[in-house]
C-alpha cells in the first residue's frame, strides 16, 4: 500500500498527490512514469513522476480528472492509500547538456514537464518555460517553474499573463533565436502545433506521448505509436520521442478508442464531466 | 464460478460399481466423459466449461489404470508426476494420500489438471492407447487437486529445515511458481517478484476464466504463500530493481519472465481502432476483469470478430469474443486444420461454441471507415507447398485470391517474442538472436548462480513445459546452493529429447 502524505488542488481538475513509494523514489529518472491502480477493480493508469524525495521515500504525482478512474484518484485524501504503484517505467529524458531550452506545457502537461525543467536547470541549462491554460485558474506550477528559470504564462482568454496560445509565445522565442531544444508536453493538438512550428526552425523537439496502455512493460502493445513510419511502444521506447517523427494524427485518433466508455463510466460515477484543458 | 468437483459421493449418487477383479475387467471399462456446459449455453458466459468429474466418475476412471510396472505416462510428463501412484491411492479410497503424492510432484496440479495438453503427453503414451482410449489422467489429476485445494487442512504440513539461503525468482507464472514451490520445500528463503498487481503470470492475464478460474490460481498461490513463499508485486525487474542488485541480495536467481512482447502482422491498417494484440485483449478481459460490466477497464465488444492465428491463445481469444457478445467469431489461419497448433480440446470446444474456422487464409490489410474504426480484414487464400524448417508444409499465396471478411474487431494472436526489459538491463546476460536467454545443460545463464526457464528461454510454449523448467531449475539451484556442483546426473536440467519433440509438435 502507498499512503498519500500530501494533497493539493492545483486547478479545478488537477490534483497533486505526494505518495509513499520508497523504492521508486530512490531510482526514478526524469521522464519516467508509474502505473497506478487505486484498489481492487481499479484501472491501471500511467502517470508521470513529477518529483521524488529519496530521503522521505515519496514521489509526486499530478493527476487530471478526466475519466472515472482519474476522478476517483483525485478525490483521495491524505491518510488514504493507493494499493498499487508500479515503476519506474519508460525511458529517461534525453536532456540537453548546455544552452537554452524552451519547455512548453499545456494543462496537466505542465506537471509532466516540471521534472524535465528541474533536471535541465540542475544541469546548468537556461530554461524558459512557456505554460498555458484556458484561464487563470487552469494555470499550474508557475511558482515552481519560476524558481528554475524564466516563465511565460499564457491564457486563452487573457485573464492572466499573455493573451493567446503557448505556440504564439514559443514563436516569439524561436524568432529571437538561440533556442537549442524544445520540450513540449500537453494535449496532442498542442504538441502537434509545437512540432509543426519548430520544424522549419530546425530546433530539436521532444514530446511525451500519453498513449493508452495496460501493463507499461511492452506486453500489451496497446500504446503503439508510429515514429518515422515505424511502430514503437510508448511505454518502453518512450514515452518521449522526437516530435518531428511522430504521427500525431494516429495518436490523437487512437486516444479516442474508449471515449464512449469513458463517458458512461463518468456518468455512472455521478461526477460532472470535466473537460480536457486545451491550450 | 463453478462448484469444485465433489470430493466425496454426493447423497444422491448411485453406489460405486463392483470393483474389477482383473485387468481384463479393467480394460472393459470405457473412458468417462468430462461433464461440460453445453456449447450454446457456455458461449454466452464466462463460467468454467469443464465441470470436473463427480466422485463416481473419478472412482470409475481410476479403476481403468492397470498400474504398469514401468509406466510410460510418467516419462510423458514434463514434471514427472508419479501418475500410477496417485491414481492407486485414489481408487483405494485414500484421497488424502493421493493428494499428498500429487502435490509432492507438481506444485500447481489444479492448473495442469485443466490446461495441460495431456493428449500429447502422459495420455498419448498410456499403454491403453494400443487398445482404445487412454486413462483420463488429466481429469483424475484435476479431481484430486481440487479435492486437495478444498481440504488443505487434511494434508500434512511440511516443516523443512531452513537452509538460510535466499533465492529470488523473477516472474510468478507457471515456471516461477513451480520453482518457488520446490525451493521452499527444500528449506530456502524464496521471494517471487511479479510486475503485475496480481500473481500468476499467463495463468492470470492470459488463460481465460472459462478454462482456468482465477480463484483456482489464487488458491494455488495462497497455498505456496502458506508454505513460506514471499511475493513482491508491482516489481518490474530491469526497472524497479536491476539484476546486479538482486544478485547482491540473493544467493541464486531464477529468471522466468515469459516471452511477453506481442508480434503484429505487419500489414497496413494495423493501428486502426479495433485491432488488438491477443495479449492486450486477454489482459483486459482476464487480469482487469473487463468481461464484467462493473470493471473500470474498457474493452471493445465486437459484433463480428476475426482472430488471426491458430494456437491456444487464438482459441482463447476467439472464445472470449463469443462470450463478449460477438455474433460471428472467426479464426483465420494460414495453414490447414491438420497443422493447427492449438490443443484438440480447445478447437473442439471452439467449434461447439459456434466459432468459424477459415483455413489457408492470410491477412494482407486491415480496412477501416473514415473515423479509422475497423470494418474488415482483407485476406488472401493460401496453398501448402514443401515442408519448411519447422517440418510443416509452407503456405504460399494463391495469386488473385483476395477477399474481405467484414468485421469490427481484429485480434492478432500470431505469437510473442522476448521482452528486452529484463535482458536489456543486464548486458552480461547472454541472449540468442531472438533475444531469448541462453542457458547451459543445468538451466544456468551466462551469469553464475542465475538460472532461467520457461518462455524466456524456449520461446512461446506451454504451461507444463514452463513448469518442467521450473522444477528442473529448482533441483539445479538446490545443488548450486548446497555446493554440489555440477549437480548429480538425475537432476540434470537438460530437456529430455522426447519432451523436446512434443514441444516442436
Interface residues (C-beta under 8 A of the other chain):
Chain A: X23 X24 X27 X37 X41 X42 X43 X44 X68 X69 X83 X84 X85 X86 X87 X88 X89 X214 X215 X217 X218 X219 X220 X221 X222 X224 X226 X231 X236 X250 X253 X254 X256 X257 X258 X261 X262 X265
Chain B: X195 X196 X197 X233 X234 X235 X236 X239 X240 X241 X260 X261 X262 X264 X270 X271 X273 X276 X277 X279 X280 X283 X284 X288 X289 X294 X295 X296 X297 X298 X300 X371 X372 X419 X420 X421
